[in-house]
Amino acid sequence: MLAKIFTPNKEIPKMLYTSAGFVTFLLFLAFWSVLSYGGIVNPLFLPTPTAVLFTGIDLFVNGDLLSDIGISFSRVLVGFLVAAAIGIPLGILMGSLKIMEGAFEPIIGFIRYMPASAFIPLLILWIGLGEAEKMSVIFLGTFFQLTLMIMDVTKNVQNELIDVSYTLGANKVQVFTKVILPASLPGIVDTLRITFGWAWTYLVVAEIVGASSGLGYMIMHASRFLQPDKIIVGILIIGLLGLMTDLIFKAIYRASFSWMRKDGL
């Protein structure tokens, strides 16, 4: 049994797979408890798990946490949807047509190395401090990577499928709609799952300037008043929201592409 567990790419029982993650979580919680309850780390820097739990409950009951979650979710969702609406068709065209790859891949590949936070001063100058600025940060943080990943997914469509389509009388539009898009769709959904997770990582950056609500604002406001319990609550909620969206995409993948299901998806 032990040899099977440590064999590369070898399947293990589902219960064992789930238990491994649960045990890792318990070890992390135990390590946090030892540091905080044991007084090894000052509560000003690391509050106890119960302090974080009670703070989270209080914010839900008496604070604006639900409102902050809704506002932050809407910002992430809109920014990501705009990035997907532009990046998906552009990535498919770049992966299918060499002229499109040659035209857009160098500039997109160059800009994707620039941190989205560096554009905040320009965005403030161009569009102000409103909602559009915050959604634009999410857009910049996801669009370029999303487009290049979809380009790579589309380029991996087998040339034999395209050649057979032309042999059977398909025109260029039909090759795009009946061959390239369906063959790329599982990879596109997987790419959206990954990049939606990245979108959540840009939330605090997006809400760091000119915000008066949202989870990122709550975290930054708590840091000014030395409230690490609120900071950790905000971080955990962002992580949970990202995990929920990830599970939704996995469910969509399983339901839509059961014929090529990946391990763990």
URGIBEL-V60390 format. One record per helix or strand of 3 or more residues. SS is the DSSP state (alpha for helix, beta for strand). FROM is the first residue (numbers start at 1). TO is the last residue. Records with the same first field share a line. If there is no record, write none. Layout:
SS: FROM-TO + FROM-TO
//
This chain:
alpha: 2-5 + 14-37 + 49-62 + 65-96 + 98-111 + 116-127 + 131-155 + 159-167 + 172-201 + 203-206 + 215-224 + 228-256 + 258-260
//
